[in-house]
Amino acid sequence: MIATNTGHRPISSSRDRSKRFQDLVEEILKRSMVPEDRLEVAALLESMGWNDIRAAETFEVEDVFELASEIWERISQKVITTAFTANVKTSAAKLTMEMVKSFLRGLIFALPMAISVVSMLTLKFSLWSYENLSVELATCIAIGTILSFVVVGGYTQAIARRGFFYIFQGYYNMARKVTFSFIRYGYISCLAVSGLLYLFNLVFNIFPIDMFGYIVLYFFFLNSIWLSVTVMYILRKELAFTGLIIAGIGVVYVLFEVIHMDIIFAQLIAILFVSILGMGLVLYYFKAAEKKEEKGISPKMPRFSITVYSVMPYFTYGFLYFSFLYVDRIMAWSANDKGYMPYFIWFRGEYELGLDFALLALMIPLGVCEVIVNKLMMDVEASYKRFWGFEADKMNAQFVRIYHRLLLVISGISLASAFFIYMLISILNREYMGIAGKTLIATAKTEYVFICGLAAYVVLAVSLMNAVILFSLSQAKRVNRAIIPAFAINFIIGFLLSRWLDFTDAVLGLIVGCIVFLILSIQAVRQVFRKLDYYLYEIS
């Protein structure tokens, strides 16, 4: 009997406890092939001579009932474990396919950025940029674009978080309702910001009325595109958005090259077309998904105030992230380098071009990050079922080691991606000279920003992996606590260096900010993994 074999001595090691625990499970199964519940397991334990003191000394649990719960969980998982072992080859093949899909999904999400760059190199224009724009119009488009990201960035994060929550459970109707609620508030915010900007410009006369009109038009139409692309992402329709970007560029081509319409009006019409078509596709995809939804009693939507409270950390992150990503540009464009500076913010193509090319280095790491986090969360879920209460420290230590390996992997891939983009741009720079009679990177300032931008985005890629891990474990507040100091450092260093030295040195603020974000996010992830059992219990 177990009482004879185990005695009353405390178990000296985790391995001994695991073996004794498994022996005890087998003994329970001999006495009752399939226990009804935890209470029956507890009754069997007491009939075998187990009491609270012995359970605590042997397995470090509080009482017999906690030990019975651990045994019940092991018995409940026995069939699942057997099924997994029998189908390991099939599961491995399925896992490989899932990893490939995750990589492609992350890569496809960054594809529109690459298409826009290719369009600029070949056609000299994209959906919202043009090589031969005047600096005044370039300033309008740049300000409108940055404002659109900052204002709706929070809404896109809220849509992704809450939309995924309902879609994962198969409640497409609820996902549509909450998504369009956030879209509606996103549009309201756009109108409110436009009104405030108009009053501010009216009082302080920052920009002429025609320039301000262009800023608002690009700001508003681009907002609509970002909101629709977020919904396509949660519905796993990323290729549809890529198709919309291509279609939009096609509309610009027809209106500008064939009909000879002004490029600004051609782009605004194309952006309006893409935004309306995008919202129409989103509604269509939701309706199609709802038809597949299981019929029955539909759960009630929670009060919107509760929804807002639950997504507020993610909303805050969206605002902070895009503010962090673009604040160095504002510092560079607002620095007076003793040249022509007619307005408070004046677009500088040398700075923007360098960062645009450097941004391509994020494409491959974003795809790999999708794979890494998906696989990590699958391992976390499996381990949560495989490890027991007294093995929590062992599980936590295991995931700390796994995380350290993942840091090395994503760092290596990010460095390789940056090197590849540097070599690619260098080759294209020489080839473009032979084709177009000019280089892509025409000045030393652009090259300086490009190289520094590559360094910053390598660090940012690793930080984003940390952020996604923390999001997956419902620790968004920790991400915000990491990015707020990073934003402040980015702003302060970018402001000071762009005034003391040269406007291009604002990029150094981005580098230091990314490093701060990396350090703080690594600390946050390590803190979570060291107490992973607690945080898993917290969100379960």
LUMVO-543010 format. One record per residue (C-alpha): residue number from 1; x, y, z. Coordinates in Angstrom, 3 decimals. Layout:
REM LUMVO-543010
> nuza  u  v  w
> NUM  X  Y  Z
...
//
This chain:
REM LUMVO-543010
> nuza  u  v  w
> 1  0.000  0.000  0.000
> 2  1.010  3.645  -0.494
> 3  1.064  4.237  3.248
> 4  3.684  1.542  3.670
> 5  5.780  2.693  0.740
> 6  5.812  6.407  1.410
> 7  5.907  6.622  5.209
> 8  5.704  10.073  6.715
> 9  9.096  11.475  5.678
> 10  9.160  14.717  3.652
> 11  10.200  14.097  0.064
> 12  13.762  15.293  -0.411
> 13  13.628  16.364  -4.065
> 14  11.217  17.422  -6.801
> 15  12.059  14.256  -8.742
> 16  11.152  12.063  -5.759
> 17  7.919  13.985  -5.266
> 18  6.995  13.534  -8.932
> 19  7.635  9.783  -8.766
> 20  5.703  9.362  -5.503
> 21  2.896  11.479  -6.909
> 22  2.655  9.328  -10.035
> 23  2.645  6.171  -7.885
> 24  -0.186  7.619  -5.850
> 25  -2.178  8.440  -9.011
> 26  -1.767  4.842  -10.225
> 27  -2.920  3.516  -6.857
> 28  -6.051  5.713  -7.041
> 29  -6.793  4.424  -10.536
> 30  -6.489  0.839  -9.326
> 31  -9.088  1.488  -6.647
> 32  -11.448  3.444  -8.945
> 33  -10.937  3.297  -12.695
> 34  -12.689  6.637  -13.326
> 35  -13.361  8.708  -10.173
> 36  -16.442  10.886  -10.366
> 37  -14.816  14.056  -9.087
> 38  -12.284  15.538  -6.661
> 39  -14.415  14.598  -3.652
> 40  -14.274  10.900  -4.560
> 41  -10.481  11.173  -4.912
> 42  -10.316  12.838  -1.476
> 43  -12.441  10.030  0.032
> 44  -10.132  7.408  -1.503
> 45  -7.076  9.183  -0.106
> 46  -8.547  9.263  3.396
> 47  -9.436  5.573  3.128
> 48  -5.744  4.939  2.312
> 49  -4.598  6.683  5.491
> 50  -3.806  10.158  4.117
> 51  -4.523  13.193  6.259
> 52  -3.718  16.933  6.016
> 53  -0.393  16.710  7.885
> 54  0.911  13.813  5.810
> 55  -0.185  15.477  2.531
> 56  1.598  18.697  3.520
> 57  4.816  16.937  4.556
> 58  4.934  14.676  1.504
> 59  3.768  16.924  -1.350
> 60  3.887  20.432  0.168
> 61  0.136  21.021  -0.287
> 62  -2.210  22.588  2.259
> 63  -4.498  19.624  2.844
> 64  -5.935  16.399  1.432
> 65  -8.404  18.281  -0.711
> 66  -5.650  20.186  -2.546
> 67  -3.807  16.900  -3.107
> 68  -7.061  15.382  -4.387
> 69  -7.432  18.285  -6.822
> 70  -3.897  17.728  -8.154
> 71  -4.592  14.016  -8.645
> 72  -7.934  14.729  -10.295
> 73  -6.230  17.093  -12.785
> 74  -3.639  14.428  -13.622
> 75  -6.347  11.793  -14.172
> 76  -8.384  14.223  -16.315
> 77  -5.369  14.856  -18.556
> 78  -4.464  11.203  -18.981
> 79  -6.628  10.681  -22.070
> 80  -5.391  13.922  -23.632
> 81  -1.766  12.950  -23.045
> 82  -2.333  9.508  -24.554
> 83  -3.989  11.004  -27.601
> 84  -1.120  13.438  -28.057
> 85  1.483  10.661  -27.892
> 86  -0.394  8.545  -30.431
> 87  -0.670  11.412  -32.898
> 88  2.693  13.111  -32.371
> 89  3.678  12.928  -36.050
> 90  0.410  14.485  -37.184
> 91  0.700  17.148  -34.491
> 92  4.277  17.968  -35.521
> 93  3.210  18.399  -39.149
> 94  0.270  20.562  -38.086
> 95  2.525  22.628  -35.829
> 96  4.968  23.210  -38.686
> 97  2.140  24.420  -40.917
> 98  0.897  26.740  -38.174
> 99  4.374  28.198  -37.763
> 100  4.684  28.790  -41.510
> 101  1.262  30.453  -41.556
> 102  2.228  32.662  -38.600
> 103  5.436  33.776  -40.322
> 104  3.650  34.546  -43.573
> 105  0.940  36.381  -41.647
> 106  3.474  38.615  -39.935
> 107  5.296  39.156  -43.233
> 108  2.121  39.898  -45.202
> 109  1.100  42.492  -42.612
> 110  4.270  44.446  -43.501
> 111  3.850  43.863  -47.255
> 112  1.926  47.116  -48.007
> 113  4.950  49.059  -46.731
> 114  7.200  47.254  -49.228
> 115  4.693  47.781  -52.051
> 116  4.630  51.520  -51.327
> 117  8.437  51.672  -51.499
> 118  8.511  49.738  -54.790
> 119  5.813  52.024  -56.176
> 120  7.858  55.093  -55.274
> 121  10.972  53.658  -56.939
> 122  9.185  52.705  -60.159
> 123  6.227  55.091  -60.581
> 124  7.607  57.980  -58.500
> 125  4.401  57.989  -56.416
> 126  2.424  55.781  -54.041
> 127  -1.005  56.060  -52.467
> 128  -0.066  59.078  -50.309
> 129  3.374  60.257  -51.442
> 130  4.997  61.684  -54.572
> 131  8.649  62.213  -55.412
> 132  8.209  65.691  -56.949
> 133  5.912  67.207  -54.324
> 134  6.705  70.703  -53.122
> 135  8.034  70.850  -49.578
> 136  4.849  72.626  -48.493
> 137  2.631  69.766  -49.694
> 138  5.057  67.150  -48.374
> 139  4.816  68.835  -44.974
> 140  1.000  68.681  -45.100
> 141  0.957  64.980  -46.016
> 142  3.598  64.096  -43.414
> 143  1.740  65.893  -40.601
> 144  -1.590  64.363  -41.658
> 145  -0.059  60.882  -41.777
> 146  1.575  61.127  -38.347
> 147  -1.585  62.566  -36.801
> 148  -3.636  59.721  -38.256
> 149  -1.392  57.087  -36.678
> 150  -1.279  58.807  -33.281
> 151  -5.010  59.577  -33.035
> 152  -6.382  56.173  -34.112
> 153  -3.457  54.064  -32.852
> 154  -5.283  53.453  -29.588
> 155  -8.484  52.462  -31.373
> 156  -6.653  49.970  -33.588
> 157  -5.176  48.302  -30.500
> 158  -8.579  48.240  -28.783
> 159  -10.209  46.718  -31.882
> 160  -7.497  44.072  -32.137
> 161  -7.710  43.139  -28.456
> 162  -11.481  42.974  -28.081
> 163  -12.162  41.747  -31.601
> 164  -9.747  38.828  -31.208
> 165  -11.367  38.037  -27.854
> 166  -14.801  37.476  -29.404
> 167  -13.603  35.935  -32.670
> 168  -11.535  33.355  -30.776
> 169  -14.745  32.244  -29.046
> 170  -16.674  32.205  -32.329
> 171  -18.891  35.199  -31.461
> 172  -18.553  37.093  -34.764
> 173  -21.724  39.064  -34.171
> 174  -20.359  40.445  -30.904
> 175  -16.988  41.071  -32.541
> 176  -18.668  43.121  -35.271
> 177  -20.648  45.165  -32.767
> 178  -17.701  46.042  -30.564
> 179  -15.450  46.668  -33.580
> 180  -17.825  49.135  -35.206
> 181  -18.381  50.824  -31.847
> 182  -14.659  51.567  -31.667
> 183  -14.615  52.600  -35.337
> 184  -17.472  55.024  -34.661
> 185  -15.612  56.543  -31.708
> 186  -12.477  56.653  -33.843
> 187  -14.270  58.825  -36.405
> 188  -15.686  61.010  -33.641
> 189  -12.161  61.496  -32.278
> 190  -10.935  62.422  -35.764
> 191  -13.635  65.079  -36.085
> 192  -12.897  66.402  -32.600
> 193  -9.149  66.598  -33.253
> 194  -9.788  68.300  -36.611
> 195  -11.955  70.906  -34.873
> 196  -9.360  71.548  -32.171
> 197  -6.598  71.837  -34.767
> 198  -8.691  74.327  -36.725
> 199  -9.222  76.501  -33.645
> 200  -5.524  76.251  -32.716
> 201  -4.465  77.212  -36.233
> 202  -7.027  80.009  -36.324
> 203  -5.636  81.537  -33.118
> 204  -1.911  81.039  -33.718
> 205  -1.873  81.010  -37.555
> 206  0.629  78.119  -37.785
> 207  -0.221  77.172  -41.378
> 208  -2.085  78.908  -44.233
> 209  -5.676  77.750  -44.648
> 210  -4.944  75.777  -47.854
> 211  -2.119  73.820  -46.190
> 212  -4.280  73.179  -43.152
> 213  -7.043  71.867  -45.425
> 214  -4.671  69.321  -46.978
> 215  -3.489  68.216  -43.516
> 216  -7.046  67.543  -42.360
> 217  -8.056  65.736  -45.563
> 218  -5.102  63.325  -45.469
> 219  -5.513  62.917  -41.714
> 220  -9.170  61.974  -41.955
> 221  -9.006  59.654  -44.972
> 222  -5.911  57.821  -43.722
> 223  -7.649  57.270  -40.375
> 224  -10.356  55.355  -42.207
> 225  -7.767  53.141  -43.896
> 226  -5.960  52.286  -40.629
> 227  -9.255  51.364  -38.930
> 228  -10.292  49.059  -41.771
> 229  -6.891  47.354  -42.032
> 230  -7.001  46.526  -38.321
> 231  -10.311  44.726  -38.751
> 232  -8.932  42.823  -41.752
> 233  -6.012  41.747  -39.601
> 234  -8.184  40.288  -36.838
> 235  -10.292  38.536  -39.485
> 236  -7.076  37.166  -41.050
> 237  -7.668  38.975  -44.347
> 238  -4.278  40.724  -44.591
> 239  -3.936  40.011  -48.317
> 240  -7.178  41.909  -48.920
> 241  -5.582  45.081  -47.553
> 242  -2.502  44.522  -49.706
> 243  -4.839  44.237  -52.676
> 244  -6.552  47.494  -51.650
> 245  -3.204  49.322  -51.561
> 246  -2.365  48.032  -55.042
> 247  -5.832  49.029  -56.290
> 248  -5.428  52.482  -54.743
> 249  -2.077  52.989  -56.447
> 250  -3.761  51.870  -59.678
> 251  -6.440  54.547  -59.236
> 252  -3.745  57.183  -58.688
> 253  -1.973  55.993  -61.835
> 254  -5.110  56.276  -63.964
> 255  -6.108  59.682  -62.606
> 256  -2.603  61.166  -62.628
> 257  -0.891  59.557  -65.628
> 258  -3.831  58.915  -67.931
> 259  -6.364  61.652  -67.100
> 260  -3.609  64.090  -65.978
> 261  -5.386  65.112  -62.789
> 262  -3.418  66.957  -60.124
> 263  -1.496  64.413  -58.014
> 264  -2.968  65.642  -54.713
> 265  -6.561  65.301  -55.895
> 266  -5.751  61.964  -57.541
> 267  -4.357  60.635  -54.243
> 268  -7.220  61.969  -52.157
> 269  -9.761  60.334  -54.478
> 270  -7.789  57.066  -54.366
> 271  -7.542  57.176  -50.551
> 272  -11.286  57.848  -50.315
> 273  -11.910  54.916  -52.676
> 274  -9.687  52.590  -50.618
> 275  -11.237  53.658  -47.294
> 276  -14.841  53.186  -48.508
> 277  -14.045  49.869  -50.198
> 278  -12.110  48.758  -47.108
> 279  -15.043  49.440  -44.781
> 280  -17.372  47.670  -47.217
> 281  -15.121  44.604  -47.278
> 282  -14.919  44.587  -43.478
> 283  -18.709  44.543  -43.224
> 284  -18.909  41.787  -45.853
> 285  -16.309  39.622  -44.095
> 286  -18.130  39.963  -40.781
> 287  -21.492  39.074  -42.308
> 288  -19.960  36.023  -44.045
> 289  -18.365  34.892  -40.768
> 290  -21.614  35.383  -38.837
> 291  -23.401  32.972  -41.186
> 292  -21.005  30.227  -40.058
> 293  -21.553  31.081  -36.394
> 294  -23.360  28.469  -34.319
> 295  -26.988  29.353  -33.785
> 296  -28.407  29.462  -30.296
> 297  -28.689  31.797  -27.369
> 298  -26.446  34.770  -28.107
> 299  -24.558  36.155  -25.081
> 300  -25.335  39.730  -24.089
> 301  -22.803  42.423  -24.830
> 302  -21.147  43.742  -21.648
> 303  -21.688  47.376  -20.746
> 304  -19.496  49.548  -22.931
> 305  -17.924  51.122  -19.843
> 306  -16.638  47.667  -18.826
> 307  -15.276  47.089  -22.328
> 308  -13.523  50.462  -22.273
> 309  -11.981  49.698  -18.878
> 310  -10.682  46.316  -20.072
> 311  -9.046  47.682  -23.248
> 312  -7.780  50.986  -21.840
> 313  -4.177  49.728  -21.289
> 314  -4.060  48.575  -24.923
> 315  -5.600  51.842  -26.132
> 316  -2.938  53.727  -24.181
> 317  -0.194  51.587  -25.714
> 318  -1.429  52.322  -29.251
> 319  -1.232  56.054  -28.614
> 320  2.166  55.816  -26.908
> 321  3.700  53.483  -29.502
> 322  2.981  55.698  -32.509
> 323  3.954  58.804  -30.551
> 324  7.247  57.087  -29.723
> 325  7.765  56.019  -33.339
> 326  7.311  59.497  -34.818
> 327  8.467  61.958  -32.170
> 328  12.034  61.998  -33.535
> 329  10.675  63.098  -36.930
> 330  8.846  66.010  -35.303
> 331  12.048  66.993  -33.513
> 332  14.031  66.869  -36.775
> 333  11.423  68.761  -38.809
> 334  10.960  71.491  -36.191
> 335  14.686  72.187  -35.734
> 336  15.905  75.398  -37.350
> 337  19.201  74.575  -39.050
> 338  19.726  78.228  -40.078
> 339  18.178  77.508  -43.448
> 340  14.756  78.217  -44.914
> 341  12.185  77.575  -42.152
> 342  8.857  79.231  -43.030
> 343  6.709  77.233  -40.613
> 344  6.989  75.676  -37.176
> 345  7.292  72.206  -38.799
> 346  9.066  71.891  -42.145
> 347  9.382  68.517  -43.892
> 348  12.946  67.325  -44.494
> 349  13.138  64.639  -47.137
> 350  16.696  63.643  -46.233
> 351  15.564  62.541  -42.781
> 352  12.330  60.856  -43.874
> 353  13.920  58.926  -46.748
> 354  16.594  57.446  -44.498
> 355  14.047  56.209  -41.955
> 356  11.698  54.904  -44.666
> 357  14.412  52.657  -46.090
> 358  15.500  51.559  -42.594
> 359  11.910  50.621  -41.748
> 360  12.110  47.762  -44.281
> 361  14.390  45.945  -41.831
> 362  11.346  45.283  -39.606
> 363  9.559  43.121  -42.180
> 364  11.293  39.778  -41.535
> 365  11.536  40.207  -37.725
> 366  7.782  40.939  -37.594
> 367  7.094  37.644  -39.360
> 368  9.450  35.739  -37.076
> 369  8.007  37.437  -33.988
> 370  4.547  36.134  -34.923
> 371  5.957  32.594  -35.065
> 372  7.948  32.881  -31.845
> 373  5.108  34.217  -29.725
> 374  2.565  31.729  -31.114
> 375  4.864  28.803  -30.357
> 376  5.743  30.190  -26.935
> 377  2.091  30.565  -25.937
> 378  1.365  27.006  -27.109
> 379  4.230  25.786  -24.900
> 380  2.941  27.847  -21.965
> 381  -0.538  26.354  -22.326
> 382  0.836  22.808  -22.561
> 383  3.126  23.314  -19.556
> 384  0.310  24.754  -17.486
> 385  -1.414  21.386  -17.865
> 386  1.742  19.292  -17.543
> 387  3.323  20.777  -14.411
> 388  1.806  20.530  -10.930
> 389  1.539  22.928  -8.050
> 390  4.747  21.823  -6.340
> 391  6.616  22.061  -9.682
> 392  5.803  25.742  -10.270
> 393  9.394  26.913  -9.688
> 394  10.640  24.329  -12.160
> 395  8.177  25.521  -14.812
> 396  9.039  29.182  -14.215
> 397  12.774  28.531  -14.489
> 398  12.224  26.593  -17.711
> 399  10.431  29.492  -19.365
> 400  13.056  31.994  -18.236
> 401  15.629  29.852  -20.071
> 402  13.371  29.570  -23.128
> 403  12.891  33.331  -23.147
> 404  16.643  33.940  -23.078
> 405  17.046  31.689  -26.114
> 406  14.250  33.549  -27.912
> 407  16.021  36.845  -27.227
> 408  19.103  35.501  -28.989
> 409  17.034  34.215  -31.911
> 410  15.104  37.430  -32.570
> 411  18.261  39.530  -32.051
> 412  20.188  37.471  -34.582
> 413  17.345  37.601  -37.118
> 414  16.933  41.360  -36.652
> 415  20.651  41.953  -37.184
> 416  20.633  39.734  -40.277
> 417  17.585  41.557  -41.637
> 418  19.230  44.961  -41.082
> 419  22.410  43.795  -42.839
> 420  20.358  42.413  -45.745
> 421  18.437  45.700  -46.153
> 422  21.679  47.693  -45.980
> 423  23.256  45.583  -48.738
> 424  20.056  45.651  -50.813
> 425  19.741  49.447  -50.639
> 426  23.448  49.813  -51.439
> 427  23.050  47.665  -54.567
> 428  19.826  49.413  -55.604
> 429  21.514  52.751  -55.026
> 430  24.142  51.931  -57.662
> 431  21.643  50.387  -60.087
> 432  19.200  53.279  -59.713
> 433  21.965  55.687  -60.698
> 434  22.368  53.881  -64.008
> 435  18.598  53.807  -64.671
> 436  17.367  57.162  -63.396
> 437  20.582  59.177  -63.430
> 438  20.441  59.773  -59.663
> 439  20.921  57.804  -56.478
> 440  18.355  56.691  -53.902
> 441  20.508  57.975  -51.067
> 442  21.813  61.210  -52.469
> 443  23.348  62.875  -49.407
> 444  25.539  61.938  -46.471
> 445  22.743  63.054  -44.122
> 446  20.290  60.546  -45.597
> 447  22.892  57.771  -45.312
> 448  23.579  58.737  -41.691
> 449  19.882  58.609  -40.802
> 450  19.489  55.326  -42.719
> 451  22.292  53.585  -40.797
> 452  21.152  54.944  -37.429
> 453  17.572  54.006  -38.281
> 454  18.650  50.423  -38.998
> 455  20.322  50.254  -35.572
> 456  17.203  51.655  -33.874
> 457  14.822  49.243  -35.615
> 458  16.980  46.224  -34.773
> 459  16.551  47.097  -31.104
> 460  12.875  47.939  -31.592
> 461  12.171  44.534  -33.173
> 462  13.332  42.769  -30.010
> 463  11.327  45.187  -27.856
> 464  8.200  44.483  -29.899
> 465  8.613  40.750  -29.296
> 466  8.690  41.492  -25.566
> 467  5.578  43.647  -25.911
> 468  3.652  40.919  -27.748
> 469  4.649  38.329  -25.120
> 470  3.379  40.601  -22.358
> 471  0.165  41.283  -24.283
> 472  -0.380  37.538  -24.667
> 473  -0.162  37.204  -20.889
> 474  -2.507  40.197  -20.328
> 475  0.281  42.413  -18.988
> 476  -0.280  45.514  -21.132
> 477  0.347  47.870  -18.210
> 478  3.900  46.571  -17.956
> 479  4.445  47.421  -21.628
> 480  3.183  50.954  -21.020
> 481  5.491  51.348  -18.035
> 482  8.367  50.423  -20.349
> 483  7.454  52.654  -23.287
> 484  6.645  55.844  -21.339
> 485  10.262  56.426  -20.165
> 486  11.457  55.375  -23.647
> 487  9.217  58.034  -25.227
> 488  10.452  60.683  -22.788
> 489  14.110  59.839  -23.508
> 490  13.437  59.817  -27.253
> 491  11.810  63.240  -27.029
> 492  14.406  64.878  -24.766
> 493  17.528  63.591  -26.541
> 494  16.029  64.177  -29.987
> 495  15.038  67.726  -29.040
> 496  18.387  68.670  -27.528
> 497  20.670  67.120  -30.143
> 498  18.628  68.432  -33.070
> 499  19.054  71.950  -31.602
> 500  22.647  71.688  -30.411
> 501  24.113  69.765  -33.361
> 502  22.147  68.977  -36.523
> 503  18.519  68.085  -37.273
> 504  19.622  64.589  -38.351
> 505  20.856  63.866  -34.817
> 506  17.237  63.565  -33.686
> 507  17.615  59.950  -34.822
> 508  19.970  59.380  -31.871
> 509  17.002  60.041  -29.599
> 510  15.189  57.215  -31.388
> 511  18.140  54.860  -30.833
> 512  18.458  55.618  -27.118
> 513  14.684  55.454  -26.691
> 514  14.599  52.015  -28.321
> 515  17.399  50.835  -26.025
> 516  15.487  52.040  -22.959
> 517  12.338  50.317  -24.243
> 518  14.333  47.113  -24.757
> 519  15.906  47.103  -21.290
> 520  12.659  47.852  -19.464
> 521  10.628  45.376  -21.527
> 522  13.205  42.611  -20.911
> 523  12.973  43.282  -17.181
> 524  9.175  43.127  -17.375
> 525  9.126  39.799  -19.254
> 526  11.669  38.247  -16.872
> 527  9.606  39.353  -13.864
> 528  6.496  37.738  -15.354
> 529  8.209  34.462  -16.268
> 530  9.799  34.166  -12.812
> 531  6.256  34.054  -11.394
> 532  4.564  32.589  -14.450
> 533  2.358  30.258  -12.418
> 534  0.883  33.245  -10.564
> 535  0.151  35.238  -13.745
> 536  -1.354  32.213  -15.486
> 537  -3.616  31.693  -12.487
> 538  -4.486  35.401  -12.568
> 539  -5.749  35.292  -16.176
> 540  -7.298  31.811  -16.084
//
